[in-house]
Amino acid sequence: MRPLRVGGPVTPPKLLHNPDPEYPEAARRVGCQGTVVLWLVVLPDGSPARIRVVRSVGMGMDEAAVSTVKTWRFQPSTRNRQPVAVMINVEVNFRLDGRSKISLYAPPEPREGQPRFPGVDVGQYPLVIHIGTATGVLAGKSYEIVASAAILGATDSVPLSISCSGKKNNCLFLSAGNYPARWLSPNHRLEILGEVPVANTWGKTEYSVK
């Protein structure tokens, strides 16, 4: 049976046992923090299943979030007082100041007619870049972000390999998803806008194309 969506007669699950993940030491050393978003199914017995990363941060934080959430237990959702399986999103926030928090919510449903990138001048950023996977690796006292990407709608379907260095400005972690972008120089550098949810704005990041 397919998992249900929370809402109406379907009650949300509640956390009963949710230990915090350990902060990866590699991420702490380079001052990396962020929010990992997981999609998962809470089964009728209150255990999590089918966990997958829908927003990646890298630097070991994705793996830490997944391994910890596997140990969580929930009071299951119910429909007509009977336990049912539901799908939820979980935000696992890694903060260097120790003010990490956990958020649960139903996965959003796609809405037609909404701007694809609210607040972005698509005339200035005509490309749509899909980030598949992004990882952060240590590089001395700094870090390097390496990602697989593709230009959506382009006639050439060959994927891109892109990277940026933490030694320079404008090097943001971009999780899996679609982003507005533009070429800074033909086929060599891309400027990609990454949304900053806390500030409700867009941040620029420059990636070199390998």
Secondary structure as GFF3:
##gff-version 3
##sequence-region A 1 210
A	DSSP	beta_strand	4	5	.	.	.	ID=ss1
A	DSSP	beta_strand	14	17	.	.	.	ID=ss2
A	DSSP	alpha_helix	25	29	.	.	.	ID=ss3
A	DSSP	beta_strand	34	42	.	.	.	ID=ss4
A	DSSP	beta_strand	48	55	.	.	.	ID=ss5
A	DSSP	alpha_helix	61	69	.	.	.	ID=ss6
A	DSSP	beta_strand	73	75	.	.	.	ID=ss7
A	DSSP	beta_strand	77	79	.	.	.	ID=ss8
A	DSSP	beta_strand	82	84	.	.	.	ID=ss9
A	DSSP	beta_strand	86	94	.	.	.	ID=ss10
A	DSSP	beta_strand	102	105	.	.	.	ID=ss11
A	DSSP	beta_strand	127	139	.	.	.	ID=ss12
A	DSSP	beta_strand	142	151	.	.	.	ID=ss13
A	DSSP	beta_strand	160	165	.	.	.	ID=ss14
A	DSSP	beta_strand	177	185	.	.	.	ID=ss15
A	DSSP	beta_strand	189	196	.	.	.	ID=ss16
A	DSSP	beta_strand	201	209	.	.	.	ID=ss17
###
